[in-house]
Amino acid sequence: MNFEDNRSLSKVQKRKLVDEVLEQLKQYLFSGKFQVDDKIPTESKLMEELGVGRSTLREVIKILVYAGVLEVRQGDGTYLRSNHLSSKSNFEQKMNEAKIEDIYEVRRMLDLEVVRLAVQRRTNEDLFEMKGYLDKRNRELQEGNYSEYIDADIQFHLAIAKASKNAVLFELYQTITPKLRNILSELILKTHDYRDNTNIHILLYDSILNQNVIDAIKYAGENLELK
């Protein structure tokens, strides 16, 4: 019992540390000290100034890369790609021009339909895959491993789409996942506004498990409202 309590406390502390470093690095990058395409200080320098370890800093860098703020150029260094959070430069042209509201409308149509079909058509193998990504999603979020959390969250929803057994719906869902990754990354960067919807994901999975289509659609809709 003591071991579990200590382990839980450690998770909370690590997540708070990542949040704090994210906030500090955002303020540093957006302070006006850097222009777009400027090279930022080295990993070692940032670790020294922030007083954090390599794994924490790399987690923060990853989420900033996902959000389109930074770009890592192998063998060269890390560069500022945008001096605000609304950069769209990481995506294909059509997705670049898409409004966030348009993406949410498309996702709503896709999510509600794939959930309805997944309730009817899911197999035990599908459930196993969903549960694996759901557990990883929740674990990585509590650990403050935000890039891994976002990847697992997207994979969870892709597993639901896959369980619909509709190859066209699944492919359509895959086309919006890069944009979803960008949107989720920007939400994480706005640490004070981010709302944890873990419980809704658990209830969504349970509804699919129990083949309760009314609850599944309800929780899929509630998840879409948390943005």
C-alpha positions in Angstrom: 0.0 0.0 0.0 2.8 2.4 0.8 4.5 1.6 -2.5 1.4 2.5 -4.4 0.9 5.7 -2.5 4.5 6.8 -3.1 4.3 5.9 -6.8 1.1 7.9 -7.2 2.6 11.0 -5.5 5.7 10.7 -7.8 3.5 10.8 -10.9 1.8 14.0 -9.8 5.1 15.7 -9.1 6.5 14.8 -12.5 3.5 16.1 -14.4 3.6 19.4 -12.5 7.3 19.7 -13.3 6.7 19.2 -17.1 3.8 21.8 -16.9 6.1 24.3 -15.2 9.0 23.8 -17.7 6.5 24.1 -20.6 5.2 27.4 -19.2 8.7 28.8 -18.6 10.0 27.8 -22.0 7.0 29.2 -23.8 7.5 32.6 -22.1 11.2 32.5 -23.0 10.6 31.7 -26.6 7.7 34.2 -27.0 9.5 37.0 -25.1 10.7 38.7 -28.3 14.3 37.5 -27.7 14.0 35.2 -30.8 12.7 35.7 -34.3 11.3 32.9 -36.5 14.2 30.7 -37.8 16.5 31.7 -35.0 18.4 28.9 -33.4 17.6 28.5 -29.7 20.2 27.6 -27.0 21.5 24.0 -26.9 19.9 21.3 -24.8 22.7 21.4 -22.3 22.3 25.2 -21.9 18.5 24.9 -21.4 18.9 22.1 -18.9 21.3 24.2 -16.9 19.2 27.4 -17.0 15.9 25.5 -16.2 17.5 23.2 -13.6 15.9 20.1 -15.1 17.0 16.7 -16.5 17.4 15.7 -20.1 14.2 13.5 -20.2 12.0 16.4 -18.9 13.5 18.9 -21.3 13.1 16.5 -24.3 9.5 15.9 -23.4 8.9 19.7 -23.5 10.8 20.1 -26.8 8.7 17.3 -28.3 5.4 18.9 -27.4 6.6 22.3 -28.8 7.6 20.5 -32.0 4.2 18.9 -32.3 2.5 22.3 -31.8 4.6 23.8 -34.6 6.5 26.1 -32.4 10.0 24.5 -32.7 11.8 22.5 -35.4 14.6 20.1 -34.7 17.1 19.9 -37.5 19.2 16.8 -37.1 22.9 17.5 -36.7 22.3 21.3 -36.6 20.1 22.3 -33.6 16.6 23.4 -32.7 15.0 26.4 -34.3 12.0 28.6 -33.6 9.4 27.9 -36.2 6.7 30.2 -34.9 6.5 32.8 -32.2 2.9 32.1 -31.4 0.7 29.0 -30.8 -1.4 29.2 -33.9 1.2 28.1 -36.4 -0.1 25.8 -39.2 3.2 25.3 -41.0 3.5 21.6 -40.2 0.7 20.4 -42.3 -0.2 19.8 -45.9 -1.6 22.8 -47.8 -5.3 22.0 -47.5 -5.0 21.1 -43.8 -3.0 24.3 -43.3 -5.9 26.4 -44.5 -8.6 24.5 -42.6 -10.2 26.3 -39.7 -10.2 24.5 -36.3 -14.0 24.8 -36.3 -14.1 22.9 -39.6 -11.9 20.2 -38.2 -14.1 19.8 -35.2 -17.2 19.5 -37.4 -15.6 16.8 -39.5 -14.4 15.0 -36.4 -17.9 15.2 -34.8 -19.4 13.5 -37.9 -16.7 10.9 -38.0 -16.5 10.2 -34.2 -20.2 9.7 -33.7 -20.6 7.4 -36.7 -17.5 5.2 -36.0 -18.5 4.9 -32.3 -22.0 3.8 -33.3 -20.6 1.2 -35.7 -17.8 0.1 -33.3 -20.4 -0.7 -30.6 -22.1 -3.1 -33.0 -19.1 -4.6 -34.7 -16.2 -4.6 -32.2 -14.4 -7.8 -31.5 -12.4 -9.0 -28.4 -9.3 -8.1 -30.4 -10.6 -4.6 -31.0 -11.4 -4.2 -27.3 -7.9 -5.4 -26.3 -6.3 -2.8 -28.6 -8.5 0.0 -27.4 -7.9 -0.8 -23.7 -4.1 -1.0 -24.3 -4.1 2.5 -25.8 -6.5 3.8 -23.2 -4.3 2.6 -20.3 -1.2 4.0 -22.0 -2.9 7.3 -22.6 -4.0 7.7 -18.9 -0.6 6.6 -17.6 1.5 8.9 -19.8 -0.8 11.8 -18.9 -0.2 11.3 -15.2 3.5 10.9 -15.8 3.6 14.2 -17.7 4.8 12.5 -20.9 2.6 14.7 -23.1 3.9 13.7 -26.5 3.3 10.0 -25.6 -0.1 10.9 -24.1 -1.2 12.6 -27.3 0.0 9.7 -29.5 -1.8 7.2 -27.3 -5.0 9.3 -27.3 -5.0 9.5 -31.0 -4.3 5.7 -31.3 -7.2 5.0 -29.0 -9.6 6.9 -31.2 -8.1 5.3 -34.3 -8.7 1.9 -32.7 -12.4 2.8 -32.3 -12.5 3.8 -36.0 -10.8 0.5 -36.9 -13.4 -1.4 -34.9 -16.1 0.2 -37.1 -15.0 -2.3 -39.8 -15.5 0.5 -42.4 -12.2 0.9 -44.3 -13.3 4.2 -45.8 -14.2 5.8 -42.4 -11.0 4.5 -40.9 -9.0 6.1 -43.7 -10.8 9.4 -43.4 -10.1 9.4 -39.7 -6.4 8.8 -40.4 -6.3 11.9 -42.6 -7.3 14.3 -39.8 -5.0 12.8 -37.1 -2.0 15.1 -37.9 -4.3 18.1 -37.4 -5.7 16.6 -34.2 -2.1 16.1 -32.9 -1.4 19.8 -33.5 -4.6 20.9 -31.8 -4.0 18.7 -28.8 -0.5 19.9 -28.5 -1.6 23.5 -28.5 -4.2 22.7 -25.8 -1.4 21.1 -23.6 0.7 24.3 -24.0 -2.2 26.3 -22.6 -1.7 24.5 -19.3 -4.1 26.7 -17.3 -7.0 26.1 -19.6 -6.4 22.3 -20.3 -9.3 20.2 -19.0 -8.5 16.5 -18.3 -11.2 14.3 -19.9 -9.8 10.9 -18.8 -13.0 9.8 -17.1 -15.0 10.4 -20.3 -12.6 8.2 -22.2 -13.0 5.4 -19.7 -16.8 5.7 -19.8 -16.6 5.7 -23.6 -14.6 2.5 -23.6 -17.0 0.9 -21.1 -19.9 1.7 -23.3 -18.3 0.1 -26.3 -17.4 -2.9 -24.2 -21.0 -3.3 -23.0 -22.4 -2.5 -26.5 -24.4 0.4 -25.2 -24.8 2.6 -28.2 -26.8 5.4 -26.5 -24.1 5.9 -23.8 -21.2 5.5 -26.3 -22.6 8.3 -28.5 -23.3 10.4 -25.4 -19.7 10.2 -24.2 -18.2 10.6 -27.6 -20.2 13.8 -27.9 -19.1 15.0 -24.4 -15.5 14.4 -25.4 -15.9 16.6 -28.4 -17.3 19.4 -26.3 -14.1 19.6 -24.2 -11.8 21.6 -26.5 
